[in-house]
Amino acid sequence: MKESLVVMSDGTELRVYTLRNADGLEARIANYGGILVSLKVPDRDGKFSDIVLGFDKLEEYLKEHPCFGATIGRYANRIAAGDVCLDGVAYQLTRNNEGNHLHGGLMGFDKVVWTAKERQSADGPALDLRYVSRDGEEGYPGTLTAEVTYTLTNDNGLKIEYTAATDKTTIINLTHHSYFNLRDAGAGDILAHELTIDADYFLPVDLSSIPTGEVRAVKGTPFDFTKLTPIGARIAQEDLQLVYGNGYNHNWVLNSARRTLAPVAVVHESSSGRMMEAFTTAPGLQFFSGNFPGGRFGGKLGKPYPSRSGLCLEAQHYPDSPHHAEFPSTILRPGEIYSQTTIYRFR
Ligand code: BGC
C-alpha cells in the first residue's frame, strides 16, 4: 500500500501505521476498522511475502468485503435473530445476515475509526487503538470503551490484546479476521495448507450457521484437526455440516478453554516452509476456509482471489452464546473488564 493517509469529506483522517521488528517482520494496521492491511513474514529462505488478503489501497476497504484483516465487535460471529435478553430487558440488535446478527451489525468495529497511538514496548513495536461505542449502537446496551493493542513481538508474533468496559450490562466478543495465505496473499488457494486445532469437539450449525447447541466430537469426522491435516483433504466429503458451511465455517471448542494463553492451532505451508502458531485465551476458534465464489473479492496487485484463497482462525467466544446458558458467558457488567489475547506467531 503506497499511500497511508486518506482524508474523508468530513475531515476524518484514515491512516495506516507500520510496525517493524528487529527481524524485519512488518505489520501495517489502519485506524479504520483496526484492519491489518499487510503482514510481511519470511519464508524458509528469508524471502518476505505479504501473507494476508486485502487491498492495495486504503479506500478499497471502505467498500463491501468479507472483513479482510478487521477487528470484529461488539459481538463477533452470529446471534440468532439478533435478540438478546439481559437482566430481564430485551434488546434487538441489527439483523444483517439472513435475519441474524453478524459481526457487530452494519457498522461494526470493522467499519469505525479508532484513535491510534504508536508506542515502543519491551515486547516490540506496538499500536494502541481505542474506540468508544455509544449506548444503543447497532442495538447494544451500554457505552462500551474498547481498546485493542497490536504488538509485533521480538519473538515474531503478532500479538493482539483486547480489553473493554461498559456502563450498562451488555455482551461482548471481540476477534481478529485476517485471511491468511502462508504462500503469499494471491498465490492460489489454501487447500494444501496443513492445520491442527487443539479441539476434541466442535459446534454443528443449522442452515444459517447458527449453532444447534450440540457439542459434537470431532473424532471420525472431517472436523478432526487434532493431527496436522491438509485443509483440502476432506473438505469435499459428503457431510451435512460441510454442506451447511459450504466448507469449514464452524467454531471449535478449544481443549485449552481455561482462559490462560495457550497454543491452540498450527498452520504449515510446505512450499514456503512458513509456519504459524496461534495462541489465545478465548474458549473457541472459528475456522473459516474462505468459502466465497472465486473472483468475488480482491485483491492486492490486481490479483482476484480464487475461492478459499485465505483461511481465518478467529479466536472468540462461541457463536450465539447469549442463547445458550451452557456456553461460556459473554456478558459484561459495569465494573468488570473484558479481556482477550491472541497471538499469531511465525517460524
Ligand atoms: C463468518 C462467515 C462470514 C465471514 C465474513 C466469518 O467469520 O463465519 O460466515 O461469511 O466471516 O463476514
Residues whose N, C-alpha, C, O or C-beta is under 5 A from the ligand:
A	BS01	BGC	P66 C67 N249 F288
